[in-house]
Amino acid sequence: MDKYCSRPEITFEETNLVGNVYFANFVRWQNECRNEWFRETFFDRYRCLFQGDLRLMVTELDLRFHDPAGATLGDLLEVEMIVHLAGPQSWKAGFEMRRCAVPGSTAAAAILATGHQRFSLVERATPAISAPSRRDRTAPCNSDIPLADASDSTTGIATGKNTDTLVPGRLEPTPAAPFHRGPAYVTRFPVGLDTCPRGAYFEALDLVRWQGKCRERFLTEHAPGMLSGVANGMLALHTNQVGYELIQDISPTPEGSVQLEMRMTELKSRLTVCFDYGLIGDPHQPASIEWFARGMQVLCCKRRTADHHFTACVFPAEMLRALRPFAESDRLRDAVDDLLSHQPEQQDTKGNGEIKGHATYQVFQ
């Protein structure tokens, strides 16, 4: 077992509209820490990666966010990775990302996020995954990798304010199950050199980044009031958990595109949406899609209070109505209807910052 630490620097471009670090950047910091560890530990194989003779495949990724305040400019961060050998050329790594105390302060480091990755090295011509594993799409990334064994370190997986994420347990493989079900919000991204280095495989960061782009496109088209609330500083869309699972390895083509299908799979105090990733190799035959990955996000909505802090609230009625057609079950649609019945529309009152078309906000107890 190896332990490695890195200290990323936060830049302005890495923050979102409310000033916090955008969730996908935590994946990039995971990757940077992992790559530095790999370069220092296995330089010969790292050189083969750099030259393109080997491929590093991230087959599973998971991030859980614990600090509702997030990270922002001026914070000092530390990423700690603990790596366990899982096979001759495969590893599983647990990550803990902390906001370090200001130098000279006696305050303890605050844990921002924990997560894990499974990754392996393969020959460039060798598929990383030989056959799909048909797991339940609502729980692609439940982590069973501890950050550290109790016998090895005093640090373990963090517990924090956002650890009660509602994610079902993983089911047994069901090979006959369809990959996707029912209506979905669909968006596409072109395959480019920036998303597919050397034209060989997709980067883990891009698989997560596309989730965010899909989510924001949905809001732009179907719930613009939600985005207006975020831009005005009255609302915040907080990501509690993000992850994906690679189902099969693929070889994308330069003229191809990636199709994401987003569906709502859970609605309680938080909202869970899942994503199916498909590759369209021939733009003239968009119906021939090769599905290769599943992803998920757990989200909550927050509103700004009179003392300029953010507190959890129900999602705006506009967003719930927009998501209802893309719910995976009648039970979820009934849950949306029940929630909407308790959220009467409000008129625009500019004096106190209310947003026209948004529901009455109710703080979760």
C-alpha positions as CSV (number, residue, x, y, z in Angstrom):
1,M,0.0,0.0,0.0
2,D,1.3,3.4,-1.0
3,K,0.4,6.9,0.3
4,Y,0.9,10.0,-1.7
5,C,-0.1,13.7,-1.1
6,S,-0.4,16.7,-3.5
7,R,-1.3,20.3,-2.9
8,P,-3.3,21.8,-5.9
9,E,-3.7,25.5,-6.3
10,I,-7.2,27.0,-6.8
11,T,-7.5,29.5,-9.7
12,F,-10.4,31.8,-10.6
13,E,-11.4,29.7,-13.6
14,E,-12.0,26.7,-11.4
15,T,-14.8,28.4,-9.4
16,N,-18.5,28.5,-10.3
17,L,-21.1,31.3,-10.2
18,V,-21.4,31.2,-6.4
19,G,-17.6,31.3,-6.0
20,N,-17.1,27.7,-5.0
21,V,-14.9,25.2,-6.8
22,Y,-16.8,23.5,-9.6
23,F,-17.3,19.8,-8.7
24,A,-15.5,18.4,-11.8
25,N,-12.2,20.0,-10.7
26,F,-12.0,17.5,-7.8
27,V,-11.8,14.8,-10.4
28,R,-8.9,16.6,-12.1
29,W,-7.1,16.9,-8.7
30,Q,-7.6,13.2,-8.2
31,N,-6.0,12.5,-11.5
32,E,-3.1,14.9,-11.0
33,C,-2.3,13.2,-7.6
34,R,-2.6,9.7,-9.2
35,N,-0.4,10.7,-12.1
36,E,2.3,12.2,-9.9
37,W,2.3,9.0,-7.8
38,F,2.5,6.9,-10.9
39,R,5.4,8.9,-12.3
40,E,7.4,8.7,-9.0
41,T,6.6,5.0,-8.4
42,F,6.7,3.4,-11.9
43,F,8.7,5.7,-14.1
44,D,9.3,3.1,-16.8
45,R,5.6,2.4,-17.2
46,Y,4.8,6.1,-16.9
47,R,7.2,6.7,-19.8
48,C,5.3,4.1,-21.8
49,L,2.0,5.9,-21.0
50,F,3.5,9.2,-22.1
51,Q,4.7,7.7,-25.4
52,G,1.4,6.0,-26.0
53,D,2.5,2.4,-25.7
54,L,0.2,1.8,-22.7
55,R,-3.2,3.0,-21.7
56,L,-4.4,4.0,-18.2
57,M,-8.1,3.1,-18.0
58,V,-10.2,4.5,-15.1
59,T,-13.0,1.9,-14.9
60,E,-14.8,3.4,-11.9
61,L,-14.8,6.7,-10.1
62,D,-16.8,8.1,-7.2
63,L,-16.8,11.4,-5.3
64,R,-18.7,12.3,-2.1
65,F,-18.7,15.9,-0.9
66,H,-18.8,16.5,2.8
67,D,-18.5,20.3,3.3
68,P,-21.5,22.3,2.1
69,A,-19.3,25.4,2.0
70,G,-17.0,23.8,-0.6
71,A,-13.6,25.3,-1.5
72,T,-13.0,28.7,-3.0
73,L,-10.2,31.1,-3.9
74,G,-7.6,31.5,-1.2
75,D,-8.1,28.0,0.3
76,L,-5.1,25.7,0.8
77,L,-5.9,22.2,-0.4
78,E,-4.3,18.8,0.2
79,V,-5.2,15.6,-1.7
80,E,-4.2,12.4,0.0
81,M,-4.3,9.1,-2.0
82,I,-3.9,5.6,-0.6
83,V,-3.3,3.0,-3.2
84,H,-3.8,-0.7,-3.0
85,L,-2.6,-3.2,-5.6
86,A,-5.7,-5.0,-7.1
87,G,-3.9,-7.1,-9.7
88,P,-0.6,-7.3,-11.7
89,Q,-1.4,-4.0,-13.5
90,S,-4.5,-2.7,-11.7
91,W,-5.0,-0.6,-8.6
92,K,-7.7,0.8,-6.4
93,A,-7.1,4.1,-4.7
94,G,-8.9,6.0,-2.0
95,F,-8.8,9.8,-1.9
96,E,-9.3,12.4,0.8
97,M,-9.4,16.1,-0.1
98,R,-8.9,18.6,2.7
99,R,-9.0,22.3,3.1
100,C,-5.9,22.9,5.1
101,A,-5.7,25.4,8.0
102,V,-4.0,28.7,7.3
103,P,-0.3,28.6,8.2
104,G,0.1,29.5,11.9
105,S,-3.4,28.5,12.8
106,T,-4.3,25.8,15.3
107,A,-7.5,24.8,13.5
108,A,-7.8,21.3,12.1
109,A,-8.0,20.6,8.4
110,A,-11.6,20.4,7.1
111,I,-12.5,17.4,4.9
112,L,-14.0,18.5,1.7
113,A,-14.5,15.3,-0.2
114,T,-13.7,11.6,-0.2
115,G,-13.7,9.2,-3.2
116,H,-12.1,6.4,-5.0
117,Q,-10.8,5.3,-8.4
118,R,-10.2,1.9,-10.0
119,F,-7.7,2.0,-12.7
120,S,-5.5,-0.3,-14.7
121,L,-2.8,-0.4,-17.4
122,V,-3.4,-2.2,-20.7
123,E,-1.6,-2.5,-24.0
124,R,-2.9,0.0,-26.5
125,A,-4.4,-2.7,-28.7
126,T,-6.0,-4.7,-25.8
127,P,-9.5,-3.9,-24.7
128,A,-9.6,-2.9,-21.0
129,I,-13.0,-4.6,-20.5
130,S,-14.0,-7.7,-22.3
131,A,-17.7,-7.8,-21.6
132,P,-20.3,-5.5,-20.1
133,S,-21.4,-6.0,-16.5
134,R,-25.1,-5.1,-16.3
135,R,-25.3,-3.5,-12.9
136,D,-28.2,-1.5,-11.6
137,R,-28.0,1.9,-13.3
138,T,-29.2,3.8,-10.3
139,A,-26.0,2.9,-8.3
140,P,-23.1,2.7,-10.6
141,C,-20.4,3.8,-8.2
142,N,-21.1,2.8,-4.6
143,S,-17.6,2.7,-3.0
144,D,-16.3,-0.3,-1.2
145,I,-12.8,1.0,-1.0
146,P,-11.7,2.4,2.4
147,L,-9.5,5.4,2.3
148,A,-7.2,3.8,4.8
149,D,-7.1,0.6,6.8
150,A,-7.4,1.1,10.6
151,S,-4.1,-0.7,11.1
152,D,-2.3,1.6,8.7
153,S,-3.5,5.1,9.6
154,T,-5.7,7.0,12.1
155,T,-7.6,8.6,9.2
156,G,-10.6,6.8,7.8
157,I,-13.4,7.7,5.4
158,A,-14.8,11.0,6.5
159,T,-18.2,11.6,8.0
160,G,-19.7,15.0,7.4
161,K,-22.8,17.1,6.9
162,N,-23.6,15.5,3.5
163,T,-23.0,11.9,4.1
164,D,-26.7,10.8,4.1
165,T,-26.7,10.7,0.3
166,L,-29.6,8.5,-0.9
167,V,-28.0,5.9,-3.2
168,P,-29.5,2.4,-3.4
169,G,-27.3,-0.6,-2.9
170,R,-25.7,-2.3,-5.9
171,L,-27.7,-5.2,-7.3
172,E,-26.5,-8.5,-8.7
173,P,-25.6,-8.4,-12.5
174,T,-28.6,-8.9,-14.8
175,P,-27.2,-9.5,-18.3
176,A,-30.6,-9.5,-19.9
177,A,-31.6,-6.0,-18.6
178,P,-31.8,-3.1,-21.1
179,F,-29.2,-0.5,-20.8
180,H,-31.6,2.4,-20.8
181,R,-35.3,2.7,-20.0
182,G,-38.0,5.2,-20.9
183,P,-37.9,8.8,-22.0
184,A,-34.8,10.9,-21.3
185,Y,-33.3,14.3,-21.8
186,V,-30.8,13.8,-24.6
187,T,-27.7,15.9,-25.5
188,R,-24.6,15.2,-27.6
189,F,-21.0,16.2,-27.6
190,P,-18.5,15.9,-30.5
191,V,-15.5,13.7,-30.1
192,G,-12.4,15.8,-30.3
193,L,-8.6,15.6,-29.6
194,D,-9.2,17.4,-26.3
195,T,-11.6,14.8,-25.1
196,C,-9.9,11.8,-26.6
197,P,-6.0,12.0,-26.5
198,R,-4.4,10.2,-29.4
199,G,-7.9,9.1,-30.5
200,A,-7.8,6.1,-28.2
201,Y,-10.1,6.5,-25.2
202,F,-12.1,9.0,-23.2
203,E,-10.6,10.8,-20.2
204,A,-12.3,10.3,-16.7
205,L,-12.5,14.1,-16.3
206,D,-14.4,14.5,-19.5
207,L,-16.9,11.8,-18.6
208,V,-17.7,13.7,-15.4
209,R,-17.5,17.2,-17.1
210,W,-20.1,16.1,-19.7
211,Q,-22.5,15.3,-16.9
212,G,-22.3,18.9,-15.7
213,K,-22.7,20.2,-19.3
214,C,-25.7,18.0,-19.8
215,R,-27.2,19.2,-16.6
216,E,-26.7,22.9,-17.4
217,R,-28.1,22.5,-21.0
218,F,-31.2,20.9,-19.5
219,L,-31.6,23.9,-17.1
220,T,-31.1,26.4,-20.0
221,E,-33.7,24.8,-22.1
222,H,-36.3,23.7,-19.5
223,A,-35.7,25.6,-16.3
224,P,-34.1,29.0,-17.1
225,G,-35.5,30.5,-13.9
226,M,-33.2,28.1,-11.9
227,L,-30.2,29.4,-13.7
228,S,-31.3,33.0,-13.2
229,G,-31.6,32.3,-9.5
230,V,-28.0,31.0,-9.5
231,A,-26.7,33.9,-11.5
232,N,-28.5,36.4,-9.2
233,G,-26.9,34.7,-6.2
234,M,-30.3,33.7,-4.7
235,L,-29.9,30.0,-5.4
236,A,-27.2,27.4,-5.5
237,L,-27.2,23.9,-7.1
238,H,-25.0,21.8,-4.8
239,T,-23.4,18.5,-6.0
240,N,-23.3,16.0,-3.1
241,Q,-22.0,13.0,-5.1
242,V,-20.8,12.3,-8.6
243,G,-19.5,9.2,-10.3
244,Y,-19.5,6.8,-13.2
245,E,-18.8,3.2,-14.1
246,L,-17.2,2.2,-17.4
247,I,-19.2,-0.8,-18.8
248,Q,-17.1,-1.5,-21.9
249,D,-14.0,-0.1,-23.6
250,I,-14.6,1.5,-27.0
251,S,-12.6,3.1,-29.8
252,P,-14.2,6.4,-30.7
253,T,-13.8,7.9,-34.2
254,P,-13.0,11.5,-35.0
255,E,-16.3,12.0,-36.8
256,G,-18.3,10.5,-34.0
257,S,-20.1,12.0,-31.0
258,V,-21.1,11.1,-27.5
259,Q,-24.8,11.0,-26.5
260,L,-25.8,11.5,-22.9
261,E,-29.3,10.5,-21.7
262,M,-30.3,12.0,-18.4
263,R,-33.1,10.6,-16.2
264,M,-34.4,11.3,-12.7
265,T,-34.1,8.2,-10.5
266,E,-34.7,9.5,-6.9
267,L,-36.4,12.5,-5.3
268,K,-36.4,12.9,-1.5
269,S,-34.5,15.6,0.3
270,R,-32.0,15.3,-2.5
271,L,-32.4,14.7,-6.2
272,T,-30.6,11.8,-8.0
273,V,-30.1,11.8,-11.8
274,C,-28.4,9.2,-13.8
275,F,-26.7,9.3,-17.2
276,D,-26.3,6.7,-19.9
277,Y,-23.3,7.3,-22.2
278,G,-23.5,6.2,-25.8
279,L,-21.1,6.5,-28.8
280,I,-22.4,7.4,-32.2
281,G,-19.6,6.3,-34.5
282,D,-21.4,7.3,-37.8
283,P,-23.2,10.6,-37.8
284,H,-25.2,9.5,-40.7
285,Q,-26.6,6.6,-38.6
286,P,-27.4,8.2,-35.2
287,A,-29.6,5.3,-34.3
288,S,-26.7,2.9,-34.1
289,I,-25.5,3.8,-30.6
290,E,-22.9,1.8,-28.6
291,W,-23.6,2.3,-24.9
292,F,-20.4,2.2,-22.9
293,A,-20.8,3.9,-19.4
294,R,-23.3,4.8,-16.7
295,G,-23.0,7.8,-14.4
296,M,-24.9,9.5,-11.6
297,Q,-25.2,12.7,-9.6
298,V,-26.9,13.5,-6.3
299,L,-27.9,17.2,-6.0
300,C,-29.6,19.5,-3.5
301,C,-30.9,23.0,-3.9
302,K,-29.9,25.9,-1.6
303,R,-31.2,29.4,-1.2
304,R,-29.5,32.5,0.2
305,T,-30.8,33.7,3.6
306,A,-31.1,37.2,4.9
307,D,-27.6,36.9,6.6
308,H,-26.1,35.9,3.2
309,H,-25.6,32.2,4.0
310,F,-27.0,29.3,2.0
311,T,-29.4,26.8,3.5
312,A,-31.1,23.7,2.0
313,C,-34.5,24.2,0.3
314,V,-36.9,22.4,-2.0
315,F,-36.2,22.5,-5.7
316,P,-38.1,25.2,-7.6
317,A,-41.4,24.1,-9.1
318,E,-40.1,25.1,-12.6
319,M,-37.3,22.5,-12.3
320,L,-39.5,19.8,-10.9
321,R,-42.0,20.2,-13.7
322,A,-39.2,20.1,-16.2
323,L,-37.8,16.8,-14.8
324,R,-41.2,15.1,-14.4
325,P,-41.3,13.7,-18.0
326,F,-37.9,12.2,-17.5
327,A,-38.7,10.3,-14.3
328,E,-37.9,6.6,-14.4
329,S,-41.1,5.5,-12.8
330,D,-44.7,6.4,-12.0
331,R,-43.8,6.5,-8.3
332,L,-41.3,9.3,-9.0
333,R,-43.9,11.2,-11.1
334,D,-46.3,10.9,-8.2
335,A,-43.7,12.2,-5.8
336,V,-43.1,15.2,-8.1
337,D,-46.9,15.9,-8.2
338,D,-47.2,15.6,-4.5
339,L,-44.3,18.1,-3.9
340,L,-45.7,20.5,-6.5
341,S,-49.1,20.5,-4.8
342,H,-47.4,22.0,-1.7
343,Q,-45.5,24.7,-3.7
344,P,-47.8,27.5,-4.8
345,E,-46.3,29.9,-7.4
346,Q,-45.2,33.3,-6.1
347,Q,-45.3,36.6,-7.9
348,D,-42.1,38.5,-8.6
349,T,-41.1,40.8,-5.6
350,K,-37.9,42.5,-6.5
351,G,-37.6,44.1,-3.2
352,N,-36.8,40.9,-1.3
353,G,-35.0,39.1,-4.1
354,E,-37.7,36.5,-4.9
355,I,-37.6,35.1,-8.5
356,K,-40.7,35.0,-10.6
357,G,-42.0,31.5,-11.3
358,H,-40.2,29.9,-8.4
359,A,-41.9,28.1,-5.7
360,T,-42.2,28.9,-2.0
361,Y,-39.0,27.7,-0.4
362,Q,-39.2,25.3,2.5
363,V,-36.1,24.6,4.5
364,F,-35.6,20.9,5.2
365,Q,-35.6,20.0,8.9
